[in-house]
């Protein structure tokens, strides 16, 4: 019997070079090929960034450079109060709801006016609210229009948005970029790169960072698009000049894997928007976190591990009473506390000496997956645990993969798929066995022993008699008090 594994840790989320000796796990589904842009060398090369394999050994420097982690802090976009609350009033409303950080989303041409921005600044100061970012209104910036005067005026108005950032103390100016059609050819993509370079330089000269969002209808909607853009960053701007705005709702709406997208963004995440997505009701857009299907436990851990230290901006409809924000906090606060072993915002992580974060139990997604496993909902448990597998960068992720593979192995057994059952159970048992006799409170020794007995019976039956496998012998996952 081996000793229990060391506590898992949150490390900086970074891109990783594919390992020649490793291949993507059976249980991981890669996103579909992107439809934006031409099929050429940059698409082929970018595919290399989409490979995922288990972490057998620590990465070089894995234990370093994580002192910048901070407790996740909730903020709100003024768009969360749209259209019932005027933009200039949102700092006052947010303060009454206990929100101390607000992103100002400019809604009209008039809201670019310096006098309007002064009013916002005065209200924010009176409310004690910080404004870390400003969101431009993309349709007012037709940089790709064929009429030169419209383009000139678009740039002039964008400079007003930069001035608004300076007056409000904001450090990030959010831009959606062109639509996918405009950037869908080689010429269009190069123009997107060129415009991004000009805007990044203009922002950087004012001490502002241009944040380009992965909106579902924009040029950075897919992981491959982000990877292609990253390869051109040397032509666009420095880390202080340009970065990414990560929005998991927009990733889900585009059919992209949000964890791979965040990984592709690397250390260039400068802002985060959050709202929920309901897979089977796409008309219900920008729901409050907790009202949809996004895996918030895993997403919060991924955001925390990306190196992003700012507020995450709620974009779902909050309303002006405390009902909406109370629901969001009820959903997210326990998950935030599971990421960090201290109360959110109690202190900043870079003020303590120990750079390792102890995980005292499985994250919420793994717990939910275990409950589904025990209900024999094996496919659904795979969905839950896979999200946590994506989020985790420490060795404990091998256990998560083992659990979900055992579950999928039993899913195959229930469907008389002999080859699938044997393959997945064999792999899953081997991975889980590395964490015997227990890990994160899970009785891994019992699970390995009972799952191995099932595998032996399936092998003895063979493919012709797999239907005779006794489903009642499938184990449950239990916890130990040891």
C-alpha positions as CSV (number, residue, x, y, z in Angstrom):
1,X,0.0,0.0,0.0
2,X,1.4,3.4,-1.0
3,X,1.2,6.6,1.0
4,X,-1.5,9.0,0.2
5,X,-0.6,11.6,-2.4
6,X,0.6,15.0,-1.5
7,X,-2.1,17.7,-1.4
8,X,-2.9,19.0,-4.8
9,X,-1.9,22.5,-5.7
10,X,-3.0,25.3,-7.9
11,X,-0.2,26.3,-10.3
12,X,0.0,28.8,-13.1
13,X,-2.1,27.7,-16.1
14,X,0.2,27.7,-19.1
15,X,0.4,26.3,-22.6
16,X,2.3,23.1,-22.8
17,X,4.4,21.6,-25.7
18,X,2.9,18.2,-26.8
19,X,4.8,15.2,-25.6
20,X,5.8,12.8,-28.3
21,X,5.3,9.8,-26.0
22,X,1.8,10.8,-24.8
23,X,-1.5,11.0,-26.5
24,X,-4.9,12.5,-25.6
25,X,-6.8,10.4,-23.1
26,X,-9.7,8.4,-24.4
27,X,-12.2,10.4,-22.4
28,X,-11.2,13.8,-23.7
29,X,-13.2,15.2,-26.6
30,X,-11.4,17.8,-28.7
31,X,-13.3,20.7,-30.1
32,X,-14.5,20.6,-33.7
33,X,-12.3,22.3,-36.3
34,X,-12.8,26.0,-36.5
35,X,-14.8,27.4,-39.3
36,X,-13.2,30.9,-39.2
37,X,-10.4,31.8,-41.6
38,X,-8.8,29.8,-44.4
39,X,-7.4,26.3,-44.0
40,X,-3.7,26.9,-44.2
41,X,-0.4,26.4,-42.4
42,X,-1.4,28.5,-39.3
43,X,-4.5,26.3,-38.8
44,X,-2.3,23.1,-39.0
45,X,0.4,24.4,-36.6
46,X,-2.2,25.7,-34.1
47,X,-3.7,22.2,-33.8
48,X,-0.6,21.2,-31.9
49,X,-1.7,23.4,-29.0
50,X,-4.9,21.4,-28.7
51,X,-3.2,18.2,-27.6
52,X,-3.7,17.2,-23.9
53,X,-2.0,14.4,-22.1
54,X,-1.7,13.4,-18.4
55,X,1.0,15.0,-16.3
56,X,3.4,12.1,-15.4
57,X,6.1,14.4,-14.0
58,X,6.1,18.0,-12.7
59,X,6.7,20.6,-15.4
60,X,9.9,22.6,-15.2
61,X,9.3,25.5,-12.8
62,X,5.9,24.2,-11.8
63,X,6.5,25.1,-8.2
64,X,7.6,28.6,-9.2
65,X,5.9,31.8,-10.2
66,X,2.6,31.3,-8.4
67,X,3.0,34.0,-5.8
68,X,0.7,36.3,-7.9
69,X,-2.4,34.2,-7.1
70,X,-5.2,36.1,-5.4
71,X,-8.5,35.3,-3.9
72,X,-11.1,35.5,-6.6
73,X,-13.2,38.7,-6.3
74,X,-16.6,39.3,-7.8
75,X,-17.4,42.5,-9.7
76,X,-20.1,43.4,-12.1
77,X,-20.5,44.9,-15.5
78,X,-22.8,47.9,-15.8
79,X,-24.4,45.7,-18.5
80,X,-25.7,43.5,-15.7
81,X,-28.0,46.4,-14.8
82,X,-29.0,47.3,-18.4
83,X,-31.4,48.6,-19.5
84,X,-33.2,49.7,-16.4
85,X,-30.3,51.5,-14.7
86,X,-28.5,54.3,-16.5
87,X,-24.8,53.6,-16.9
88,X,-23.7,56.5,-14.8
89,X,-25.9,55.3,-11.9
90,X,-24.5,51.7,-11.8
91,X,-21.6,52.5,-9.4
92,X,-24.1,53.7,-6.8
93,X,-26.4,50.7,-7.4
94,X,-23.5,48.3,-7.2
95,X,-22.3,49.7,-4.0
96,X,-25.7,49.2,-2.4
97,X,-25.4,45.5,-3.4
98,X,-21.9,45.2,-1.8
99,X,-20.1,45.1,-5.2
100,X,-16.9,47.1,-5.1
101,X,-15.7,46.7,-8.7
102,X,-17.7,47.8,-11.8
103,X,-16.9,47.5,-15.5
104,X,-18.4,50.4,-17.4
105,X,-20.0,49.2,-20.6
106,X,-20.6,52.2,-22.9
107,X,-24.1,51.9,-24.5
108,X,-24.4,55.0,-26.7
109,X,-22.4,57.5,-28.6
110,X,-23.3,60.1,-25.9
111,X,-21.7,57.9,-23.2
112,X,-18.3,58.5,-24.8
113,X,-18.6,62.2,-24.0
114,X,-16.1,63.5,-21.5
115,X,-18.8,65.2,-19.5
116,X,-20.6,61.9,-19.1
117,X,-17.4,60.2,-18.1
118,X,-16.8,62.8,-15.4
119,X,-20.3,62.1,-14.0
120,X,-19.5,58.4,-13.9
121,X,-16.2,59.1,-12.1
122,X,-17.9,61.3,-9.5
123,X,-20.5,58.7,-8.8
124,X,-17.8,55.9,-8.5
125,X,-15.8,58.1,-6.1
126,X,-18.9,58.8,-4.0
127,X,-19.8,55.1,-3.9
128,X,-16.3,53.9,-3.1
129,X,-16.4,51.7,-6.2
130,X,-13.4,50.9,-8.4
131,X,-13.6,50.8,-12.2
132,X,-11.0,48.5,-13.5
133,X,-12.2,48.3,-17.1
134,X,-14.3,50.0,-19.8
135,X,-16.2,48.1,-22.5
136,X,-16.4,49.8,-25.9
137,X,-19.5,49.6,-28.0
138,X,-18.2,47.6,-31.0
139,X,-20.7,48.8,-33.6
140,X,-19.5,52.4,-33.1
141,X,-16.1,51.4,-34.3
142,X,-16.4,50.2,-37.9
143,X,-12.6,49.7,-38.4
144,X,-13.3,47.3,-41.3
145,X,-15.7,49.5,-43.2
146,X,-14.8,50.3,-46.9
147,X,-15.5,54.0,-46.4
148,X,-12.3,55.7,-45.1
149,X,-14.1,58.5,-43.2
150,X,-16.0,56.0,-41.1
151,X,-12.7,54.3,-40.2
152,X,-11.1,57.6,-39.3
153,X,-14.1,58.5,-37.0
154,X,-14.0,55.0,-35.5
155,X,-10.4,55.5,-34.4
156,X,-11.2,59.0,-33.1
157,X,-14.0,57.7,-31.0
158,X,-11.8,54.8,-29.8
159,X,-9.3,57.4,-28.5
160,X,-12.2,58.9,-26.5
161,X,-12.8,55.5,-25.0
162,X,-9.1,55.4,-24.0
163,X,-9.5,58.9,-22.5
164,X,-12.5,57.5,-20.5
165,X,-10.3,54.8,-19.1
166,X,-7.7,57.3,-18.0
167,X,-10.3,59.5,-16.3
168,X,-11.9,56.5,-14.6
169,X,-8.7,54.9,-13.5
170,X,-9.4,51.8,-15.6
171,X,-6.5,49.8,-16.9
172,X,-8.3,47.7,-19.6
173,X,-10.4,48.7,-22.6
174,X,-12.5,45.8,-23.9
175,X,-13.0,45.4,-27.6
176,X,-14.9,42.6,-29.5
177,X,-13.0,42.9,-32.7
178,X,-14.6,42.5,-36.2
179,X,-17.1,39.8,-36.9
180,X,-15.9,36.4,-38.1
181,X,-16.8,37.1,-41.7
182,X,-14.6,40.2,-41.9
183,X,-11.6,38.2,-40.5
184,X,-12.5,35.0,-42.4
185,X,-10.0,35.3,-45.2
186,X,-6.2,35.7,-45.2
187,X,-6.6,39.3,-46.1
188,X,-9.2,39.9,-43.4
189,X,-7.1,38.1,-40.8
190,X,-4.1,40.3,-41.6
191,X,-6.2,43.4,-41.4
192,X,-7.4,42.2,-38.0
193,X,-3.8,41.8,-36.9
194,X,-2.9,45.3,-38.2
195,X,-5.9,47.0,-36.6
196,X,-5.2,45.2,-33.3
197,X,-1.6,46.5,-33.5
198,X,-2.7,50.1,-34.0
199,X,-5.2,49.9,-31.2
200,X,-2.8,48.2,-28.8
201,X,-0.1,50.8,-29.5
202,X,-2.6,53.6,-28.9
203,X,-3.8,52.0,-25.7
204,X,-0.3,51.3,-24.5
205,X,0.8,54.9,-25.0
206,X,-1.9,55.9,-22.5
207,X,-1.0,53.2,-20.0
208,X,-4.1,51.1,-20.9
209,X,-4.2,47.5,-22.1
210,X,-6.4,46.5,-25.0
211,X,-8.5,43.5,-24.0
212,X,-9.9,41.5,-27.0
213,X,-12.8,39.2,-26.0
214,X,-13.5,35.7,-27.3
215,X,-17.1,36.6,-28.4
216,X,-18.9,33.8,-30.2
217,X,-19.4,35.9,-33.4
218,X,-15.9,37.4,-33.4
219,X,-12.5,36.4,-34.8
220,X,-11.3,34.8,-31.5
221,X,-14.3,32.5,-31.0
222,X,-12.4,29.2,-31.1
223,X,-9.3,27.8,-29.4
224,X,-7.6,27.6,-32.7
225,X,-8.3,31.3,-33.3
226,X,-6.7,32.2,-30.0
227,X,-3.7,30.1,-30.8
228,X,-3.3,31.7,-34.2
229,X,-3.5,35.2,-32.6
230,X,-1.0,34.3,-29.9
231,X,1.5,33.3,-32.7
232,X,1.2,36.9,-34.0
233,X,1.5,38.7,-30.7
234,X,5.0,39.8,-31.5
235,X,3.5,41.8,-34.4
236,X,0.7,43.2,-32.3
237,X,1.9,44.4,-29.0
238,X,3.6,43.7,-25.6
239,X,1.9,42.2,-22.6
240,X,1.2,45.7,-21.3
241,X,-0.4,46.8,-24.6
242,X,-2.7,43.8,-25.5
243,X,-4.3,40.9,-23.8
244,X,-7.5,38.7,-23.8
245,X,-10.8,39.0,-22.1
246,X,-12.0,35.5,-21.2
247,X,-15.7,34.8,-21.3
248,X,-16.7,31.1,-20.7
249,X,-20.3,31.9,-21.8
250,X,-19.1,33.1,-25.2
251,X,-16.8,30.0,-25.5
252,X,-19.7,27.7,-24.8
253,X,-21.9,29.6,-27.2
254,X,-19.3,29.1,-29.9
255,X,-18.9,25.4,-29.1
256,X,-15.3,25.9,-27.9
257,X,-13.7,24.2,-24.8
258,X,-13.3,27.0,-22.3
259,X,-10.5,25.3,-20.5
260,X,-8.4,24.9,-23.6
261,X,-9.3,28.5,-24.6
262,X,-8.0,29.8,-21.2
263,X,-4.9,27.7,-21.6
264,X,-4.2,29.1,-25.1
265,X,-4.6,32.6,-23.7
266,X,-1.6,31.9,-21.4
267,X,-0.5,34.8,-19.3
268,X,-2.4,37.4,-21.4
269,X,-5.7,37.3,-19.5
270,X,-6.5,40.9,-18.5
271,X,-10.2,40.7,-17.8
272,X,-12.9,38.0,-17.1
273,X,-16.6,38.1,-17.8
274,X,-19.0,35.6,-16.3
275,X,-22.6,34.6,-17.1
276,X,-24.2,31.2,-17.5
277,X,-25.1,29.1,-20.5
278,X,-27.9,26.7,-20.8
279,X,-27.0,24.0,-23.4
280,X,-30.5,23.1,-24.4
281,X,-32.0,26.7,-24.3
282,X,-29.7,28.9,-26.3
283,X,-32.2,31.7,-26.5
284,X,-31.7,32.2,-22.8
285,X,-28.4,34.1,-23.0
286,X,-26.2,35.6,-20.3
287,X,-27.9,33.9,-17.3
288,X,-26.7,34.5,-13.8
289,X,-24.0,32.0,-12.7
290,X,-25.7,29.0,-11.3
291,X,-28.8,29.2,-13.6
292,X,-27.2,27.3,-16.5
293,X,-24.9,24.3,-17.2
294,X,-21.3,25.8,-17.0
295,X,-19.0,24.0,-14.5
296,X,-18.3,26.9,-12.2
297,X,-16.1,24.9,-9.7
298,X,-13.6,24.0,-12.4
299,X,-13.9,27.3,-14.2
300,X,-13.1,29.3,-11.0
301,X,-10.1,27.1,-10.3
302,X,-8.8,27.5,-13.9
303,X,-9.2,31.3,-13.7
304,X,-7.4,31.4,-10.4
305,X,-4.6,29.3,-11.8
306,X,-4.2,31.4,-15.0
307,X,-2.5,34.1,-13.1
308,X,-5.4,36.6,-13.5
309,X,-5.7,38.6,-10.3
310,X,-8.5,41.1,-11.0
311,X,-12.2,41.0,-10.4
312,X,-14.4,38.7,-12.5
313,X,-17.3,40.7,-13.9
314,X,-20.8,39.4,-13.7
315,X,-22.7,40.1,-16.9
316,X,-26.0,38.3,-16.1
317,X,-29.0,40.4,-15.2
318,X,-28.6,41.3,-11.5
319,X,-31.5,43.7,-11.0
320,X,-31.4,46.5,-8.4
321,X,-32.4,44.5,-5.3
322,X,-30.3,41.9,-3.5
323,X,-32.0,38.9,-4.9
324,X,-29.8,38.4,-8.0
325,X,-26.4,39.0,-6.3
326,X,-27.5,36.8,-3.3
327,X,-28.1,33.9,-5.7
328,X,-24.8,34.4,-7.4
329,X,-22.9,34.5,-4.1
330,X,-24.8,31.4,-2.9
331,X,-23.5,29.6,-6.0
332,X,-20.0,31.0,-6.3
333,X,-18.8,31.8,-2.7
334,X,-18.5,28.2,-1.6
335,X,-16.6,27.4,-4.8
336,X,-14.3,30.3,-4.3
337,X,-13.6,29.1,-0.8
338,X,-12.8,25.6,-2.2
339,X,-10.2,27.2,-4.5
340,X,-8.4,29.0,-1.6
341,X,-8.2,27.7,2.0
342,X,-9.2,31.1,3.4
343,X,-12.2,33.4,3.1
344,X,-12.3,35.3,-0.2
345,X,-10.6,38.7,0.0
346,X,-9.5,38.1,3.6
347,X,-6.0,38.8,2.5
348,X,-4.0,38.7,-0.7
349,X,-2.2,35.5,-1.5
350,X,1.2,37.2,-2.3
351,X,1.4,38.3,1.4
352,X,2.0,34.8,2.6
353,X,5.1,32.7,2.3
354,X,3.7,29.3,1.4
355,X,3.0,29.3,-2.3
356,X,1.3,25.9,-2.3
357,X,-2.5,25.8,-1.9
358,X,-3.8,22.8,0.1
359,X,-6.9,21.1,-1.2
360,X,-8.6,19.5,1.8
361,X,-11.2,17.6,-0.2
362,X,-12.4,17.0,-3.8
363,X,-13.6,20.1,-5.6
364,X,-17.3,20.5,-6.2
365,X,-17.3,19.0,-9.7
366,X,-15.6,15.8,-8.6
367,X,-18.0,15.5,-5.6
368,X,-21.0,15.9,-8.0
369,X,-19.4,13.4,-10.4
370,X,-19.0,10.9,-7.6
371,X,-22.7,11.3,-6.7
372,X,-23.6,10.6,-10.3
373,X,-21.3,7.6,-10.4
374,X,-23.1,6.2,-7.4
375,X,-26.4,6.8,-9.1
376,X,-25.1,4.8,-12.1
377,X,-25.3,7.9,-14.3
378,X,-21.8,7.2,-15.7
379,X,-21.9,9.4,-18.8
380,X,-23.0,12.3,-16.7
381,X,-20.3,11.7,-14.1
382,X,-17.8,11.8,-16.9
383,X,-19.0,15.3,-17.9
384,X,-18.6,16.6,-14.4
385,X,-15.2,15.2,-13.5
386,X,-13.7,15.9,-17.0
387,X,-14.2,19.6,-16.3
388,X,-12.3,19.4,-13.1
389,X,-9.6,17.3,-14.9
390,X,-9.2,20.2,-17.4
391,X,-9.0,22.7,-14.6
392,X,-6.4,20.9,-12.4
393,X,-2.7,21.1,-13.4
394,X,-1.3,19.2,-10.5
395,X,-0.7,15.4,-10.2
396,X,-4.0,14.8,-8.6
397,X,-5.6,15.3,-12.0
398,X,-4.5,11.7,-12.8
399,X,-6.9,10.5,-10.1
400,X,-9.7,12.5,-11.6
401,X,-9.0,10.9,-15.0
402,X,-8.9,7.5,-13.3
403,X,-12.3,8.0,-11.7
404,X,-14.0,9.2,-14.9
405,X,-12.5,6.3,-16.9
406,X,-13.7,3.7,-14.5
407,X,-17.2,5.3,-14.8
408,X,-17.1,5.2,-18.6
409,X,-15.8,1.7,-18.5
410,X,-18.9,0.7,-16.6
411,X,-21.0,2.8,-19.0
412,X,-19.6,0.6,-21.8
413,X,-20.3,-2.6,-19.8
414,X,-23.9,-1.6,-19.3
415,X,-24.2,-1.2,-23.1
416,X,-22.5,-4.6,-23.8
417,X,-19.5,-2.9,-25.3
418,X,-16.8,-5.4,-24.3
419,X,-13.8,-3.7,-25.9
420,X,-14.7,-0.3,-24.5
421,X,-15.4,-1.7,-21.0
422,X,-12.1,-3.6,-20.8
423,X,-10.0,-0.7,-22.2
424,X,-11.4,2.0,-20.0
425,X,-11.6,0.0,-16.8
426,X,-8.0,-1.2,-17.3
427,X,-6.7,2.4,-17.8
428,X,-8.9,3.9,-15.0
429,X,-8.0,1.3,-12.4
430,X,-4.3,1.7,-13.2
431,X,-4.5,5.5,-12.6
432,X,-6.6,5.3,-9.5
433,X,-4.3,2.6,-8.0
434,X,-1.5,5.2,-7.8
435,X,-3.6,6.9,-5.1
436,X,-4.3,4.0,-2.8
437,X,-5.3,3.5,-0.1
438,X,-7.1,6.9,0.0
439,X,-6.9,10.3,-1.5
440,X,-8.9,13.5,-0.8
441,X,-11.0,11.4,1.6
442,X,-11.9,8.9,-1.2
443,X,-11.5,5.2,-0.4
444,X,-9.5,4.6,-3.5
445,X,-8.3,1.2,-2.2
446,X,-11.8,-0.2,-2.0
447,X,-12.8,1.3,-5.4
448,X,-9.7,-0.3,-7.1
449,X,-10.3,-3.7,-5.5
450,X,-14.0,-3.8,-6.4
451,X,-13.6,-2.4,-9.9
452,X,-10.7,-4.9,-10.6
453,X,-13.0,-7.8,-9.5
454,X,-15.6,-6.5,-12.0
455,X,-13.0,-6.2,-14.8
456,X,-11.9,-9.8,-14.1
457,X,-15.5,-11.1,-14.4
458,X,-16.0,-9.1,-17.7
459,X,-12.7,-10.6,-19.1
460,X,-13.8,-14.1,-18.1
461,X,-17.2,-13.7,-19.8
462,X,-15.6,-12.5,-23.0
463,X,-17.2,-10.4,-25.8
464,X,-19.8,-13.1,-26.5
465,X,-21.2,-13.2,-23.0
466,X,-20.7,-9.6,-21.9
467,X,-24.5,-9.3,-21.5
468,X,-24.3,-11.7,-18.6
469,X,-22.2,-9.3,-16.5
470,X,-24.0,-8.8,-13.2
471,X,-24.7,-5.0,-13.0
472,X,-25.3,-5.3,-9.3
473,X,-21.6,-5.9,-8.6
474,X,-20.6,-2.5,-9.9
475,X,-19.1,-0.7,-6.9
476,X,-20.0,2.7,-5.4
477,X,-17.3,5.3,-4.5
478,X,-17.1,5.8,-0.8
479,X,-15.3,8.1,1.6
480,X,-13.1,7.2,4.5
481,X,-12.6,8.9,7.8
482,X,-9.0,7.9,8.0
